Amino acid sequence: MTTIRAGVIGAGHLGYHHARNYAALEGVELAGVADSDPGRRAKAEADFGAPAYATAAELLASGIDAVSVVTPTTSHHAVVMECLEAGVPVLVEKPIAPALAEAEAMVAAAKAKGLLLQVGHIERFNGAVMALAESLRNPRFIECHRLSPFPGRGTDVSVVLDLMIHDLDIVFALTQSEVVSIDAVGVPVFSESEDIANVRLRFASGCVANLTSSRVSLEKMRKIRIFEDNAYVSTDYSAQEVVVYRKKPGAIPEGANPMEHIEIQPLDVKKDEPLKLELASFIECVRTGTRPVVSGEDGVRALRLARDILAFIEEHGPKPAGDAGA
């Protein structure tokens, strides 16, 4: 097996775990990390024994085969383009970029250079989501809740781009259909942009999805519920558990309690660290040249919908005093 020399640009909270997983993956050498913060560089060097650089250019010049870009969202475009120009396949954390034009430029550049561009929608590698996708037949209604206390990071963008975009990507993957209508509301609490948001989406297939994301909740919740004809599927992302409630075949006898004619079946879930699986998949795609589970195009699709949701919130939200009737 050819050893893949992997690097990480951005050694903050999430970037540190990218480095940790690369250092532990079979057939992978953590070739280095890059971060402008001396303390982060020192910690990465001490914990993983890999060289640390002050700039992405220095890391890229050291000779690497793959790289994770785990910098603030606002810098994704510049950093990813630098990596692609150096001829290095990229996994960029979600969202792919804050602006749609930037995301499309990244995808176009990767295509022009024949390089892999994967987007870090990590929930696709959650064991519960993988089991859920295999069990679904025809989703009719989807409800998602992704709630957390205020994180103190990632707040440079709206909660729609920070958290909800995970579920937008998952819903697209489950419905395999295009959005035909949007109704949304968002409210800033501690940030300049939305800290809590809700959206109702209708798809061309007829499926309706209701998504709520908040980073100002007292408790954490990451759940998705799917309703189909004669079935209800409940998924807990955090616990990596999926339970299917399905009506038993045949007619319900007259006078019988309908609730006694429901089968409750927990699905087998292969539990592992989603980030580990995501990075292993990325490395395998680099090694074999195959299409990633979450491509740059997938990242653009989720971002486009997120931007449409934010545009709806802005257009239909409260107007500043004096704007009435404008």
Phi and psi restraints in degrees (value plus and minus 20) as a CYANA .aco file:
   2 THR   PHI     -90.3   -50.3
   2 THR   PSI     110.3   150.3
   3 THR   PHI     -95.4   -55.4
   3 THR   PSI     109.6   149.6
   4 ILE   PHI    -116.2   -76.2
   4 ILE   PSI     103.2   143.2
   5 ARG   PHI    -107.5   -67.5
   5 ARG   PSI      90.1   130.1
   6 ALA   PHI    -128.5   -88.5
   6 ALA   PSI     124.4   164.4
   7 GLY   PHI    -144.7  -104.7
   7 GLY   PSI     144.7   184.7
   8 VAL   PHI    -151.0  -111.0
   8 VAL   PSI     106.5   146.5
   9 ILE   PHI    -126.4   -86.4
   9 ILE   PSI      94.3   134.3
  10 GLY   PHI      83.6   123.6
  10 GLY   PSI      81.3   121.3
  11 ALA   PHI    -128.5   -88.5
  11 ALA   PSI      14.7    54.7
  12 GLY   PHI     -95.2   -55.2
  12 GLY   PSI    -174.5  -134.5
  13 HIS   PHI     -74.5   -34.5
  13 HIS   PSI     -73.9   -33.9
  14 LEU   PHI     -98.0   -58.0
  14 LEU   PSI     -57.8   -17.8
  15 GLY   PHI     -80.0   -40.0
  15 GLY   PSI     -56.2   -16.2
  16 TYR   PHI     -77.8   -37.8
  16 TYR   PSI     -61.0   -21.0
  17 HIS   PHI     -95.3   -55.3
  17 HIS   PSI     -47.8    -7.8
  18 HIS   PHI     -80.8   -40.8
  18 HIS   PSI     -67.5   -27.5
  19 ALA   PHI     -82.3   -42.3
  19 ALA   PSI     -62.4   -22.4
  20 ARG   PHI     -79.3   -39.3
  20 ARG   PSI     -64.2   -24.2
  21 ASN   PHI     -91.1   -51.1
  21 ASN   PSI     -60.9   -20.9
  22 TYR   PHI     -79.5   -39.5
  22 TYR   PSI     -60.4   -20.4
  23 ALA   PHI     -84.2   -44.2
  23 ALA   PSI     -44.3    -4.3
  24 ALA   PHI    -120.6   -80.6
  24 ALA   PSI     -34.3     5.7
  25 LEU   PHI     -93.4   -53.4
  25 LEU   PSI     117.3   157.3
  26 GLU   PHI     -87.4   -47.4
  26 GLU   PSI     116.1   156.1
  27 GLY   PHI      59.4    99.4
  27 GLY   PSI      -8.7    31.3
  28 VAL   PHI    -147.6  -107.6
  28 VAL   PSI     117.7   157.7
  29 GLU   PHI    -133.9   -93.9
  29 GLU   PSI     104.9   144.9
  30 LEU   PHI     -94.0   -54.0
  30 LEU   PSI      83.0   123.0
  31 ALA   PHI    -103.1   -63.1
  31 ALA   PSI     -34.8     5.2
  32 GLY   PHI     138.2   178.2
  32 GLY   PSI     143.7   183.7
  33 VAL   PHI    -146.9  -106.9
  33 VAL   PSI     136.4   176.4
  34 ALA   PHI    -149.8  -109.8
  34 ALA   PSI     112.2   152.2
  35 ASP   PHI    -180.8  -140.8
  35 ASP   PSI     123.1   163.1
  36 SER   PHI     -96.3   -56.3
  36 SER   PSI     -34.2     5.8
  37 ASP   PHI    -109.4   -69.4
  37 ASP   PSI      99.9   139.9
  38 PRO   PHI     -80.7   -40.7
  38 PRO   PSI     -56.5   -16.5
  39 GLY   PHI     -84.3   -44.3
  39 GLY   PSI     -61.3   -21.3
  40 ARG   PHI     -86.9   -46.9
  40 ARG   PSI     -60.5   -20.5
  41 ARG   PHI     -81.9   -41.9
  41 ARG   PSI     -63.9   -23.9
  42 ALA   PHI     -83.5   -43.5
  42 ALA   PSI     -59.9   -19.9
  43 LYS   PHI     -86.6   -46.6
  43 LYS   PSI     -62.8   -22.8
  44 ALA   PHI     -83.2   -43.2
  44 ALA   PSI     -63.1   -23.1
  45 GLU   PHI     -82.5   -42.5
  45 GLU   PSI     -62.7   -22.7
  46 ALA   PHI     -89.4   -49.4
  46 ALA   PSI     -59.7   -19.7
  47 ASP   PHI    -101.3   -61.3
  47 ASP   PSI     -50.8   -10.8
  48 PHE   PHI    -140.3  -100.3
  48 PHE   PSI     -27.3    12.7
  49 GLY   PHI      47.1    87.1
  49 GLY   PSI       1.3    41.3
  50 ALA   PHI    -124.8   -84.8
  50 ALA   PSI     128.6   168.6
  51 PRO   PHI     -84.8   -44.8
  51 PRO   PSI     127.7   167.7
  52 ALA   PHI    -142.5  -102.5
  52 ALA   PSI     117.6   157.6
  53 TYR   PHI    -140.7  -100.7
  53 TYR   PSI     133.7   173.7
  54 ALA   PHI    -100.2   -60.2
  54 ALA   PSI     -42.0    -2.0
  55 THR   PHI    -153.0  -113.0
  55 THR   PSI     137.6   177.6
  56 ALA   PHI     -84.0   -44.0
  56 ALA   PSI     -56.9   -16.9
  57 ALA   PHI     -78.7   -38.7
  57 ALA   PSI     -60.9   -20.9
  58 GLU   PHI     -85.6   -45.6
  58 GLU   PSI     -62.0   -22.0
  59 LEU   PHI     -83.9   -43.9
  59 LEU   PSI     -65.5   -25.5
  60 LEU   PHI     -83.4   -43.4
  60 LEU   PSI     -55.8   -15.8
  61 ALA   PHI     -90.6   -50.6
  61 ALA   PSI     -37.9     2.1
  62 SER   PHI     -94.5   -54.5
  62 SER   PSI     -33.8     6.2
  63 GLY   PHI      71.9   111.9
  63 GLY   PSI      66.6   106.6
  64 ILE   PHI    -145.0  -105.0
  64 ILE   PSI     137.5   177.5
  65 ASP   PHI    -120.9   -80.9
  65 ASP   PSI     -37.2     2.8
  66 ALA   PHI    -180.4  -140.4
  66 ALA   PSI     134.4   174.4
  67 VAL   PHI    -168.3  -128.3
  67 VAL   PSI     122.4   162.4
  68 SER   PHI    -118.7   -78.7
  68 SER   PSI     111.2   151.2
  69 VAL   PHI    -124.2   -84.2
  69 VAL   PSI      90.8   130.8
  70 VAL   PHI    -147.6  -107.6
  70 VAL   PSI      26.5    66.5
  71 THR   PHI    -116.6   -76.6
  71 THR   PSI     152.5   192.5
  72 PRO   PHI     -74.9   -34.9
  72 PRO   PSI     126.1   166.1
  73 THR   PHI     -73.3   -33.3
  73 THR   PSI     -57.7   -17.7
  74 THR   PHI     -84.5   -44.5
  74 THR   PSI     -37.8     2.2
  75 SER   PHI    -122.4   -82.4
  75 SER   PSI     -21.1    18.9
  76 HIS   PHI     -74.8   -34.8
  76 HIS   PSI     -67.7   -27.7
  77 HIS   PHI     -78.8   -38.8
  77 HIS   PSI     -71.3   -31.3
  78 ALA   PHI     -82.6   -42.6
  78 ALA   PSI     -63.8   -23.8
  79 VAL   PHI     -90.5   -50.5
  79 VAL   PSI     -64.2   -24.2
  80 VAL   PHI     -83.5   -43.5
  80 VAL   PSI     -62.6   -22.6
  81 MET   PHI     -82.2   -42.2
  81 MET   PSI     -56.7   -16.7
  82 GLU   PHI     -83.6   -43.6
  82 GLU   PSI     -61.7   -21.7
  83 CYS   PHI     -86.7   -46.7
  83 CYS   PSI     -64.6   -24.6
  84 LEU   PHI     -84.0   -44.0
  84 LEU   PSI     -59.6   -19.6
  85 GLU   PHI     -81.8   -41.8
  85 GLU   PSI     -50.8   -10.8
  86 ALA   PHI    -102.4   -62.4
  86 ALA   PSI     -22.6    17.4
  87 GLY   PHI      61.8   101.8
  87 GLY   PSI       6.5    46.5
  88 VAL   PHI    -130.4   -90.4
  88 VAL   PSI     107.6   147.6
  89 PRO   PHI     -80.5   -40.5
  89 PRO   PSI     126.7   166.7
  90 VAL   PHI    -148.0  -108.0
  90 VAL   PSI     117.6   157.6
  91 LEU   PHI    -130.8   -90.8
  91 LEU   PSI      95.2   135.2
  92 VAL   PHI    -127.6   -87.6
  92 VAL   PSI     114.8   154.8
  93 GLU   PHI     -83.9   -43.9
  93 GLU   PSI     138.5   178.5
  94 LYS   PHI     -99.7   -59.7
  94 LYS   PSI     135.5   175.5
  95 PRO   PHI     -88.8   -48.8
  95 PRO   PSI     137.1   177.1
  96 ILE   PHI     -75.1   -35.1
  96 ILE   PSI     -55.0   -15.0
  97 ALA   PHI    -187.9  -147.9
  97 ALA   PSI     143.4   183.4
  98 PRO   PHI     -97.5   -57.5
  98 PRO   PSI     -48.8    -8.8
  99 ALA   PHI    -133.0   -93.0
  99 ALA   PSI     119.5   159.5
 100 LEU   PHI     -82.7   -42.7
 100 LEU   PSI     -60.0   -20.0
 101 ALA   PHI     -81.7   -41.7
 101 ALA   PSI     -59.3   -19.3
 102 GLU   PHI     -83.9   -43.9
 102 GLU   PSI     -64.7   -24.7
 103 ALA   PHI     -82.2   -42.2
 103 ALA   PSI     -64.3   -24.3
 104 GLU   PHI     -84.4   -44.4
 104 GLU   PSI     -56.3   -16.3
 105 ALA   PHI     -85.9   -45.9
 105 ALA   PSI     -58.2   -18.2
 106 MET   PHI     -84.0   -44.0
 106 MET   PSI     -64.6   -24.6
 107 VAL   PHI     -84.0   -44.0
 107 VAL   PSI     -63.1   -23.1
 108 ALA   PHI     -83.5   -43.5
 108 ALA   PSI     -60.5   -20.5
 109 ALA   PHI     -86.0   -46.0
 109 ALA   PSI     -61.7   -21.7
 110 ALA   PHI     -82.8   -42.8
 110 ALA   PSI     -62.2   -22.2
 111 LYS   PHI     -85.0   -45.0
 111 LYS   PSI     -62.6   -22.6
 112 ALA   PHI     -83.3   -43.3
 112 ALA   PSI     -53.8   -13.8
 113 LYS   PHI    -114.7   -74.7
 113 LYS   PSI     -21.9    18.1
 114 GLY   PHI      46.5    86.5
 114 GLY   PSI      14.4    54.4
 115 LEU   PHI    -130.8   -90.8
 115 LEU   PSI     129.9   169.9
 116 LEU   PHI     -92.6   -52.6
 116 LEU   PSI     113.8   153.8
 117 LEU   PHI    -151.6  -111.6
 117 LEU   PSI      92.4   132.4
 118 GLN   PHI    -133.1   -93.1
 118 GLN   PSI     127.0   167.0
 119 VAL   PHI    -132.5   -92.5
 119 VAL   PSI     117.1   157.1
 120 GLY   PHI    -100.8   -60.8
 120 GLY   PSI      39.2    79.2
 121 HIS   PHI    -103.2   -63.2
 121 HIS   PSI      65.1   105.1
 122 ILE   PHI     -85.4   -45.4
 122 ILE   PSI     -45.4    -5.4
 123 GLU   PHI     -84.8   -44.8
 123 GLU   PSI     -40.3    -0.3
 124 ARG   PHI     -83.1   -43.1
 124 ARG   PSI     -40.3    -0.3
 125 PHE   PHI    -124.7   -84.7
 125 PHE   PSI     -11.9    28.1
 126 ASN   PHI     -93.2   -53.2
 126 ASN   PSI     109.0   149.0
 127 GLY   PHI     -75.5   -35.5
 127 GLY   PSI     -56.7   -16.7
 128 ALA   PHI     -86.6   -46.6
 128 ALA   PSI     -60.2   -20.2
 129 VAL   PHI     -86.8   -46.8
 129 VAL   PSI     -60.3   -20.3
 130 MET   PHI     -83.9   -43.9
 130 MET   PSI     -60.5   -20.5
 131 ALA   PHI     -88.4   -48.4
 131 ALA   PSI     -59.0   -19.0
 132 LEU   PHI     -80.2   -40.2
 132 LEU   PSI     -67.7   -27.7
 133 ALA   PHI     -79.7   -39.7
 133 ALA   PSI     -54.6   -14.6
 134 GLU   PHI     -94.3   -54.3
 134 GLU   PSI     -42.6    -2.6
 135 SER   PHI    -113.8   -73.8
 135 SER   PSI     -34.9     5.1
 136 LEU   PHI     -99.8   -59.8
 136 LEU   PSI     130.5   170.5
 137 ARG   PHI    -136.6   -96.6
 137 ARG   PSI     -81.1   -41.1
 138 ASN   PHI    -168.5  -128.5
 138 ASN   PSI      65.7   105.7
 139 PRO   PHI     -79.2   -39.2
 139 PRO   PSI     113.5   153.5
 140 ARG   PHI    -130.5   -90.5
 140 ARG   PSI     -54.8   -14.8
 141 PHE   PHI    -164.7  -124.7
 141 PHE   PSI     114.3   154.3
 142 ILE   PHI    -147.1  -107.1
 142 ILE   PSI     113.9   153.9
 143 GLU   PHI    -147.6  -107.6
 143 GLU   PSI     105.8   145.8
 144 CYS   PHI    -142.1  -102.1
 144 CYS   PSI     117.8   157.8
 145 HIS   PHI    -148.5  -108.5
 145 HIS   PSI     103.3   143.3
 146 ARG   PHI    -151.7  -111.7
 146 ARG   PSI      78.9   118.9
 147 LEU   PHI    -144.4  -104.4
 147 LEU   PSI     124.3   164.3
 148 SER   PHI    -177.3  -137.3
 148 SER   PSI     139.6   179.6
 149 PRO   PHI     -86.8   -46.8
 149 PRO   PSI     146.5   186.5
 150 PHE   PHI     -82.4   -42.4
 150 PHE   PSI     103.7   143.7
 151 PRO   PHI    -104.4   -64.4
 151 PRO   PSI     -45.2    -5.2
 152 GLY   PHI      57.6    97.6
 152 GLY   PSI     -15.8    24.2
 153 ARG   PHI    -167.3  -127.3
 153 ARG   PSI     139.4   179.4
 154 GLY   PHI      55.4    95.4
 154 GLY   PSI     -15.7    24.3
 155 THR   PHI    -108.8   -68.8
 155 THR   PSI      -8.0    32.0
 156 ASP   PHI     -94.7   -54.7
 156 ASP   PSI     -29.9    10.1
 157 VAL   PHI    -151.0  -111.0
 157 VAL   PSI     145.3   185.3
 158 SER   PHI     -80.8   -40.8
 158 SER   PSI     134.3   174.3
 159 VAL   PHI     -79.8   -39.8
 159 VAL   PSI     -43.9    -3.9
 160 VAL   PHI     -83.5   -43.5
 160 VAL   PSI     -60.6   -20.6
 161 LEU   PHI    -103.2   -63.2
 161 LEU   PSI     -48.5    -8.5
 162 ASP   PHI     -99.4   -59.4
 162 ASP   PSI     -68.1   -28.1
 163 LEU   PHI    -138.1   -98.1
 163 LEU   PSI     -70.6   -30.6
 164 MET   PHI     -80.1   -40.1
 164 MET   PSI     -48.0    -8.0
 165 ILE   PHI     -81.1   -41.1
 165 ILE   PSI     -46.9    -6.9
 166 HIS   PHI     -77.0   -37.0
 166 HIS   PSI     -69.7   -29.7
 167 ASP   PHI     -94.2   -54.2
 167 ASP   PSI     -50.4   -10.4
 168 LEU   PHI     -81.2   -41.2
 168 LEU   PSI     -62.7   -22.7
 169 ASP   PHI     -84.5   -44.5
 169 ASP   PSI     -62.7   -22.7
 170 ILE   PHI     -84.8   -44.8
 170 ILE   PSI     -64.1   -24.1
 171 VAL   PHI     -83.4   -43.4
 171 VAL   PSI     -61.0   -21.0
 172 PHE   PHI     -77.6   -37.6
 172 PHE   PSI     -64.8   -24.8
 173 ALA   PHI     -84.9   -44.9
 173 ALA   PSI     -53.9   -13.9
 174 LEU   PHI     -99.9   -59.9
 174 LEU   PSI     -57.1   -17.1
 175 THR   PHI    -107.8   -67.8
 175 THR   PSI     -50.0   -10.0
 176 GLN   PHI      31.6    71.6
 176 GLN   PSI      23.6    63.6
 177 SER   PHI    -164.9  -124.9
 177 SER   PSI     141.4   181.4
 178 GLU   PHI    -114.4   -74.4
 178 GLU   PSI     130.1   170.1
 179 VAL   PHI     -97.8   -57.8
 179 VAL   PSI     114.8   154.8
 180 VAL   PHI    -134.3   -94.3
 180 VAL   PSI     -36.6     3.4
 181 SER   PHI    -174.0  -134.0
 181 SER   PSI     131.5   171.5
 182 ILE   PHI    -153.4  -113.4
 182 ILE   PSI     118.0   158.0
 183 ASP   PHI    -158.8  -118.8
 183 ASP   PSI     101.5   141.5
 184 ALA   PHI    -166.0  -126.0
 184 ALA   PSI     138.4   178.4
 185 VAL   PHI    -165.5  -125.5
 185 VAL   PSI     124.7   164.7
 186 GLY   PHI    -164.1  -124.1
 186 GLY   PSI     129.0   169.0
 187 VAL   PHI    -156.0  -116.0
 187 VAL   PSI     107.0   147.0
 188 PRO   PHI     -99.6   -59.6
 188 PRO   PSI     122.0   162.0
 189 VAL   PHI    -143.0  -103.0
 189 VAL   PSI     -82.2   -42.2
 190 PHE   PHI    -126.1   -86.1
 190 PHE   PSI     -36.2     3.8
 191 SER   PHI    -128.9   -88.9
 191 SER   PSI     151.7   191.7
 192 GLU   PHI     -96.4   -56.4
 192 GLU   PSI     -43.6    -3.6
 193 SER   PHI    -129.7   -89.7
 193 SER   PSI    -196.8  -156.8
 194 GLU   PHI     -83.1   -43.1
 194 GLU   PSI     111.3   151.3
 195 ASP   PHI    -123.1   -83.1
 195 ASP   PSI     -37.7     2.3
 196 ILE   PHI    -161.9  -121.9
 196 ILE   PSI     118.4   158.4
 197 ALA   PHI    -169.9  -129.9
 197 ALA   PSI     129.5   169.5
 198 ASN   PHI    -154.0  -114.0
 198 ASN   PSI     120.0   160.0
 199 VAL   PHI    -160.2  -120.2
 199 VAL   PSI     124.0   164.0
 200 ARG   PHI    -137.4   -97.4
 200 ARG   PSI     101.4   141.4
 201 LEU   PHI    -134.5   -94.5
 201 LEU   PSI     119.1   159.1
 202 ARG   PHI    -136.1   -96.1
 202 ARG   PSI     112.4   152.4
 203 PHE   PHI    -123.3   -83.3
 203 PHE   PSI     139.4   179.4
 204 ALA   PHI     -79.9   -39.9
 204 ALA   PSI     -47.0    -7.0
 205 SER   PHI     -91.4   -51.4
 205 SER   PSI     -33.5     6.5
 206 GLY   PHI      80.8   120.8
 206 GLY   PSI     -32.8     7.2
 207 CYS   PHI     -87.7   -47.7
 207 CYS   PSI     123.8   163.8
 208 VAL   PHI    -138.4   -98.4
 208 VAL   PSI     116.8   156.8
 209 ALA   PHI    -144.8  -104.8
 209 ALA   PSI     115.1   155.1
 210 ASN   PHI    -138.8   -98.8
 210 ASN   PSI      98.0   138.0
 211 LEU   PHI    -142.6  -102.6
 211 LEU   PSI     113.6   153.6
 212 THR   PHI    -146.1  -106.1
 212 THR   PSI     109.1   149.1
 213 SER   PHI    -150.9  -110.9
 213 SER   PSI     117.5   157.5
 214 SER   PHI    -166.3  -126.3
 214 SER   PSI     119.4   159.4
 215 ARG   PHI    -137.1   -97.1
 215 ARG   PSI       6.0    46.0
 216 VAL   PHI    -150.8  -110.8
 216 VAL   PSI      11.1    51.1
 217 SER   PHI    -115.8   -75.8
 217 SER   PSI     133.5   173.5
 218 LEU   PHI     -95.3   -55.3
 218 LEU   PSI     -48.3    -8.3
 219 GLU   PHI    -145.4  -105.4
 219 GLU   PSI     136.7   176.7
 220 LYS   PHI    -106.5   -66.5
 220 LYS   PSI     122.0   162.0
 221 MET   PHI    -170.9  -130.9
 221 MET   PSI     110.3   150.3
 222 ARG   PHI    -157.7  -117.7
 222 ARG   PSI      71.1   111.1
 223 LYS   PHI    -154.5  -114.5
 223 LYS   PSI     132.1   172.1
 224 ILE   PHI    -158.3  -118.3
 224 ILE   PSI     114.5   154.5
 225 ARG   PHI    -143.1  -103.1
 225 ARG   PSI     114.2   154.2
 226 ILE   PHI    -144.9  -104.9
 226 ILE   PSI     111.9   151.9
 227 PHE   PHI    -130.7   -90.7
 227 PHE   PSI     110.1   150.1
 228 GLU   PHI    -144.3  -104.3
 228 GLU   PSI     155.5   195.5
 229 ASP   PHI     -80.7   -40.7
 229 ASP   PSI     100.4   140.4
 230 ASN   PHI      48.0    88.0
 230 ASN   PSI      -2.7    37.3
 231 ALA   PHI    -175.0  -135.0
 231 ALA   PSI     133.6   173.6
 232 TYR   PHI    -158.5  -118.5
 232 TYR   PSI     110.0   150.0
 233 VAL   PHI    -140.3  -100.3
 233 VAL   PSI     104.9   144.9
 234 SER   PHI    -132.3   -92.3
 234 SER   PSI     107.5   147.5
 235 THR   PHI    -147.0  -107.0
 235 THR   PSI     110.7   150.7
 236 ASP   PHI    -128.5   -88.5
 236 ASP   PSI      88.8   128.8
 237 TYR   PHI     -80.0   -40.0
 237 TYR   PSI     -65.4   -25.4
 238 SER   PHI     -85.8   -45.8
 238 SER   PSI     -66.8   -26.8
 239 ALA   PHI    -100.3   -60.3
 239 ALA   PSI     -30.8     9.2
 240 GLN   PHI      33.5    73.5
 240 GLN   PSI      37.0    77.0
 241 GLU   PHI    -149.3  -109.3
 241 GLU   PSI     120.2   160.2
 242 VAL   PHI    -152.0  -112.0
 242 VAL   PSI     108.2   148.2
 243 VAL   PHI    -144.9  -104.9
 243 VAL   PSI     110.2   150.2
 244 VAL   PHI    -127.0   -87.0
 244 VAL   PSI     107.4   147.4
 245 TYR   PHI    -129.8   -89.8
 245 TYR   PSI      92.9   132.9
 246 ARG   PHI    -150.9  -110.9
 246 ARG   PSI     117.0   157.0
 247 LYS   PHI     -85.3   -45.3
 247 LYS   PSI     113.9   153.9
 248 LYS   PHI     -86.3   -46.3
 248 LYS   PSI     129.7   169.7
 249 PRO   PHI     -81.3   -41.3
 249 PRO   PSI     131.4   171.4
 250 GLY   PHI      72.9   112.9
 250 GLY   PSI     149.5   189.5
 251 ALA   PHI     -96.8   -56.8
 251 ALA   PSI     130.6   170.6
 252 ILE   PHI    -102.9   -62.9
 252 ILE   PSI     105.1   145.1
 253 PRO   PHI     -77.7   -37.7
 253 PRO   PSI     127.0   167.0
 254 GLU   PHI     -80.4   -40.4
 254 GLU   PSI     111.8   151.8
 255 GLY   PHI      65.4   105.4
 255 GLY   PSI     -26.2    13.8
 256 ALA   PHI     -99.0   -59.0
 256 ALA   PSI     136.2   176.2
 257 ASN   PHI    -100.6   -60.6
 257 ASN   PSI      93.8   133.8
 258 PRO   PHI     -75.7   -35.7
 258 PRO   PSI     -51.4   -11.4
 259 MET   PHI     -86.5   -46.5
 259 MET   PSI     -39.5     0.5
 260 GLU   PHI    -101.4   -61.4
 260 GLU   PSI     -23.5    16.5
 261 HIS   PHI    -130.6   -90.6
 261 HIS   PSI      13.9    53.9
 262 ILE   PHI    -137.3   -97.3
 262 ILE   PSI     108.9   148.9
 263 GLU   PHI    -110.6   -70.6
 263 GLU   PSI     113.6   153.6
 264 ILE   PHI    -131.6   -91.6
 264 ILE   PSI      97.0   137.0
 265 GLN   PHI    -150.8  -110.8
 265 GLN   PSI      87.9   127.9
 266 PRO   PHI     -90.1   -50.1
 266 PRO   PSI     115.0   155.0
 267 LEU   PHI    -106.8   -66.8
 267 LEU   PSI     129.3   169.3
 268 ASP   PHI     -90.7   -50.7
 268 ASP   PSI     106.8   146.8
 269 VAL   PHI    -143.0  -103.0
 269 VAL   PSI     107.1   147.1
 270 LYS   PHI    -103.9   -63.9
 270 LYS   PSI      83.0   123.0
 271 LYS   PHI    -107.6   -67.6
 271 LYS   PSI     107.6   147.6
 272 ASP   PHI    -177.0  -137.0
 272 ASP   PSI     149.0   189.0
 273 GLU   PHI     -89.1   -49.1
 273 GLU   PSI      96.9   136.9
 274 PRO   PHI     -75.6   -35.6
 274 PRO   PSI     -58.5   -18.5
 275 LEU   PHI     -84.0   -44.0
 275 LEU   PSI     -59.4   -19.4
 276 LYS   PHI     -80.4   -40.4
 276 LYS   PSI     -65.4   -25.4
 277 LEU   PHI     -85.6   -45.6
 277 LEU   PSI     -58.8   -18.8
 278 GLU   PHI     -83.0   -43.0
 278 GLU   PSI     -67.1   -27.1
 279 LEU   PHI     -89.3   -49.3
 279 LEU   PSI     -57.0   -17.0
 280 ALA   PHI     -83.1   -43.1
 280 ALA   PSI     -59.7   -19.7
 281 SER   PHI     -85.6   -45.6
 281 SER   PSI     -61.9   -21.9
 282 PHE   PHI     -79.5   -39.5
 282 PHE   PSI     -67.5   -27.5
 283 ILE   PHI     -82.9   -42.9
 283 ILE   PSI     -60.0   -20.0
 284 GLU   PHI     -84.5   -44.5
 284 GLU   PSI     -58.5   -18.5
 285 CYS   PHI     -86.8   -46.8
 285 CYS   PSI     -58.4   -18.4
 286 VAL   PHI     -82.2   -42.2
 286 VAL   PSI     -62.1   -22.1
 287 ARG   PHI     -89.4   -49.4
 287 ARG   PSI     -57.9   -17.9
 288 THR   PHI    -124.5   -84.5
 288 THR   PSI     -34.0     6.0
 289 GLY   PHI      56.7    96.7
 289 GLY   PSI      -1.4    38.6
 290 THR   PHI    -106.8   -66.8
 290 THR   PSI     143.1   183.1
 291 ARG   PHI     -90.9   -50.9
 291 ARG   PSI     115.4   155.4
 292 PRO   PHI     -90.8   -50.8
 292 PRO   PSI     137.9   177.9
 293 VAL   PHI     -78.6   -38.6
 293 VAL   PSI     -62.0   -22.0
 294 VAL   PHI    -139.9   -99.9
 294 VAL   PSI      79.4   119.4
 295 SER   PHI    -100.6   -60.6
 295 SER   PSI     152.2   192.2
 296 GLY   PHI     -79.7   -39.7
 296 GLY   PSI     -58.3   -18.3
 297 GLU   PHI     -82.4   -42.4
 297 GLU   PSI     -58.9   -18.9
 298 ASP   PHI     -83.0   -43.0
 298 ASP   PSI     -61.0   -21.0
 299 GLY   PHI     -83.3   -43.3
 299 GLY   PSI     -59.1   -19.1
 300 VAL   PHI     -85.5   -45.5
 300 VAL   PSI     -61.7   -21.7
 301 ARG   PHI     -81.2   -41.2
 301 ARG   PSI     -65.3   -25.3
 302 ALA   PHI     -85.8   -45.8
 302 ALA   PSI     -59.9   -19.9
 303 LEU   PHI     -85.9   -45.9
 303 LEU   PSI     -60.9   -20.9
 304 ARG   PHI     -79.3   -39.3
 304 ARG   PSI     -63.9   -23.9
 305 LEU   PHI     -86.8   -46.8
 305 LEU   PSI     -60.6   -20.6
 306 ALA   PHI     -80.7   -40.7
 306 ALA   PSI     -61.8   -21.8
 307 ARG   PHI     -86.6   -46.6
 307 ARG   PSI     -57.0   -17.0
 308 ASP   PHI     -83.6   -43.6
 308 ASP   PSI     -59.3   -19.3
 309 ILE   PHI     -84.1   -44.1
 309 ILE   PSI     -64.6   -24.6
 310 LEU   PHI     -84.9   -44.9
 310 LEU   PSI     -56.0   -16.0
 311 ALA   PHI     -85.5   -45.5
 311 ALA   PSI     -59.3   -19.3
 312 PHE   PHI     -84.2   -44.2
 312 PHE   PSI     -64.7   -24.7
 313 ILE   PHI     -79.8   -39.8
 313 ILE   PSI     -63.7   -23.7
 314 GLU   PHI     -86.3   -46.3
 314 GLU   PSI     -62.1   -22.1
 315 GLU   PHI     -88.6   -48.6
 315 GLU   PSI     -57.3   -17.3
 316 HIS   PHI    -124.1   -84.1
 316 HIS   PSI     -17.7    22.3
 317 GLY   PHI     -97.5   -57.5
 317 GLY   PSI     157.9   197.9
 318 PRO   PHI     -80.4   -40.4
 318 PRO   PSI     120.4   160.4
 319 LYS   PHI    -115.6   -75.6
 319 LYS   PSI     123.8   163.8
 320 PRO   PHI     -77.1   -37.1
 320 PRO   PSI     133.2   173.2
 321 ALA   PHI     -75.1   -35.1
 321 ALA   PSI     115.0   155.0
 322 GLY   PHI      76.2   116.2
 322 GLY   PSI     -29.5    10.5
 323 ASP   PHI    -111.2   -71.2
 323 ASP   PSI     -25.4    14.6
 324 ALA   PHI     -78.3   -38.3
 324 ALA   PSI     109.3   149.3
 325 GLY   PHI      60.0   100.0
 325 GLY   PSI     -18.4    21.6
